[in-house]
Amino acid sequence: MLDRELFETIMEDDDLADLGRCEGCNALAGLNLIARYMPKAGIEGADHDIIYSVDVDELLGSGLTEQDARKLRELNWMIYDDNYLACFV
């Protein structure tokens, strides 16, 4: 199981964020990835140019793999306010 420390390291790695690898909408691709672990989750909130999704600890507890964490970062997802995953749209 992926621990929080490694997940935070991955999510802070700006070299991984590469929207050029994403075909289509990076926000939707990230939500689809999250839904594989937490099928009832989705967008939990939104502001002008950002959406918020699941609690980080809940996602980690659902068995998120390191590979999928890296994919989320590639899709430009981030940890917001130390608790939630978020993505600029």
Backbone torsions as a table, in degrees:
resi	resn	phi	psi	omega
1	MET	NA	138.9	-179.7
2	LEU	-72.5	129.1	179.1
3	ASP	-91.8	163.3	-174.4
4	ARG	-62.2	-40.0	-178.1
5	GLU	-60.9	-46.7	178.6
6	LEU	-66.7	-40.0	178.2
7	PHE	-59.6	-44.9	179.2
8	GLU	-62.9	-39.5	177.9
9	THR	-61.6	-44.6	178.1
10	ILE	-61.6	-46.1	-175.3
11	MET	-71.4	-16.8	177.5
12	GLU	-93.1	-5.1	-176.1
13	ASP	-81.8	98.0	-178.5
14	ASP	-67.0	-20.3	177.9
15	ASP	-69.4	-22.5	179.2
16	LEU	-78.7	-30.8	-176.6
17	ALA	-66.7	113.8	-176.1
18	ASP	-148.9	89.2	-178.2
19	LEU	-67.2	-15.0	178.5
20	GLY	-64.9	-22.3	178.8
21	ARG	-82.9	-12.0	-174.9
22	CYS	-92.9	125.6	172.4
23	GLU	-96.6	120.2	-178.9
24	GLY	95.6	-154.6	-173.8
25	CYS	-85.1	118.0	-179.5
26	ASN	-65.8	-33.3	179.2
27	ALA	-65.7	-46.8	179.2
28	LEU	-65.3	-40.8	178.8
29	ALA	-60.5	-41.1	177.6
30	GLY	-66.2	-42.2	177.9
31	LEU	-62.9	-39.4	177.7
32	ASN	-64.2	-39.3	177.5
33	LEU	-64.6	-46.1	179.0
34	ILE	-59.6	-40.5	-178.1
35	ALA	-64.0	-23.8	176.0
36	ARG	-64.5	-30.2	179.9
37	TYR	-95.8	-32.6	-176.5
38	MET	-134.6	80.4	-172.0
39	PRO	-57.9	-25.7	-178.5
40	LYS	-93.0	1.8	-178.4
41	ALA	-91.9	165.8	178.0
42	GLY	-174.0	-135.7	176.9
43	ILE	-82.1	122.3	-178.7
44	GLU	-100.1	-14.8	179.2
45	GLY	-174.5	167.2	180.0
46	ALA	-154.6	150.9	171.0
47	ASP	-124.5	-165.1	-174.7
48	HIS	-52.4	-47.1	-174.2
49	ASP	-135.1	23.2	-176.5
50	ILE	-145.4	143.6	172.3
51	ILE	-115.0	150.5	179.5
52	TYR	-117.1	142.3	-179.2
53	SER	-126.3	-132.8	-167.3
54	VAL	-74.3	160.0	171.9
55	ASP	-68.4	133.1	-177.0
56	VAL	-57.6	-47.2	-177.0
57	ASP	-65.3	-35.1	177.0
58	GLU	-66.7	-40.6	178.0
59	LEU	-65.2	-43.8	178.0
60	LEU	-62.6	-38.7	177.8
61	GLY	-67.5	-18.8	178.5
62	SER	-85.0	-1.0	174.3
63	GLY	97.7	22.1	178.9
64	LEU	-52.3	132.9	179.1
65	THR	-88.6	161.9	176.6
66	GLU	-62.5	-40.1	179.4
67	GLN	-60.3	-43.9	179.5
68	ASP	-72.0	-30.9	174.5
69	ALA	-63.3	-43.3	177.8
70	ARG	-63.0	-38.5	178.5
71	LYS	-63.5	-42.8	177.1
72	LEU	-58.6	-41.7	179.8
73	ARG	-67.2	-40.1	176.3
74	GLU	-58.1	-33.2	-179.2
75	LEU	-83.2	7.5	176.4
76	ASN	74.3	24.7	172.7
77	TRP	-80.7	156.0	-176.7
78	MET	-147.5	167.6	172.0
79	ILE	-90.1	127.0	-179.8
80	TYR	-110.5	131.7	174.9
81	ASP	55.6	32.3	177.8
82	ASP	62.9	4.6	-174.1
83	ASN	-131.1	-31.3	-170.3
84	TYR	-124.5	151.5	171.4
85	LEU	-80.8	143.7	-178.6
86	ALA	-145.4	160.0	179.5
87	CYS	-148.5	133.2	173.5
88	PHE	-73.8	141.1	179.9
89	VAL	-121.9	NA	NA
